[in-house]
């Protein structure tokens, strides 16, 4: 069970690295525009804000990877950062769009459930 939990934690971390890339580097590029369903004009206006948001996603990924790196001693670190991801996902779903609940919060909740069951 611990291996399954760590695999899901790693996937959530990689997902947040991808969010970092999308928000910091691809926000105003074709893939970013398509992903976030926005115009080039809006992307130009919000680029700095998106980069800041991407940086925070990077911190979430770093925390999860740190927890994995700590091995069995990293359980509480993984729990904390997974809870942060779940809260961010639920807030995003409530304020931006329901899709965030499935893309961000659900994988983290699955990882949290597996971690607590291990």
N, C-alpha and C positions, 0 to 999 in steps of 0.2 A: 504494500500500500504506500509505503514511503517513497518508493521509486516512482510510482504513478503520480504522487503529489509533487515530487520534484520535477517531473517532466512537465506537468501543467504549469508549475511556477515558472519554469524556464520559458515555456511558450508565452505566458503572459508577459514576461520580461522582454522577450523578442518582439512581441506585439507593440509594446510601449517604445521600444527602440524604433520600430517602423513609424509609430505616431510622431516621434521626434523628427525623423527624416521628412515625413510628409509636411509637418507644420513649420519646421525651420528652414527647409531647403527646397521643397516642392510646392509650397503654398500657392505661388503665383505662376506655376508651370502647368502645362496641360493636365497632367495626372492629378495635381492638387486641385485645380479648378473643377475637374470632373468628380473627384472624390467628395469634395465638400459642396458641390453644386452651387458654385458662385461665379460671378462675372470677374473678368480681369480687373475692372475698376474697383470692385469691392475688395478683391485680393490685395491690390496695391495699397488701399487705405488701411487694411487690417493686418498687413504683413508683420509689423513689429509685434503686435499683440499675439499673433499666431506663433511667432518665434518664441516668445516668452512662454506660451502654453506648451510648445514643444519641449522647451527646456525642463519644465515641470514633469512632463512625461518621461524624460530622460532620467530625472531623479528617481521616479518610481521604478524604472527598469534597473537603475543602479542599486537601489535598496533590495530589490528581489534577487539580483545577482549576488549581492553581498551575503544575503541570507543563505543562498545556495553554497557559496564559497565557504561559509562557516561550518557546513556539514550539519551534524546532529545538534550542534550548539546554536544553529541559526534559526531554530523553529520560531522563536518569538519575533525575530526580525521579519521572517517571511509572513507571519500572521499580521504584524503591524502594517506592512506594505500592501498585502492583499486587501486588508480592510480599507486602506486608503484608496486603492483602486476601485473597490466596490462602492464606496461613498462617492467618489468622483464619477463613476459610471451612472449611479442612480441620480445624482444631481444633473449630470449631462442629459440623461433621458428625460428628466422633468423639465429642463429648461431649453434644450436644443432639439432633441428628437428621440423617439423611442428606440431607434436602431442602436443607439449607444448602450442601451441596457443589455443588448445581446452581444455586441462586439466587445465591450469593455467589462461591464459588471458581471455578466454570467460566467465567462472564463475564470475571472478572479474568485467568484463565489464557489465554483467547482474546485479550484485549487485549494481554497480555504477549507472546504468540506473534506477533501481528501487528506489534507494536512492534519486536520483535527481528528480524523478517523485513524490515522497511522499510529 
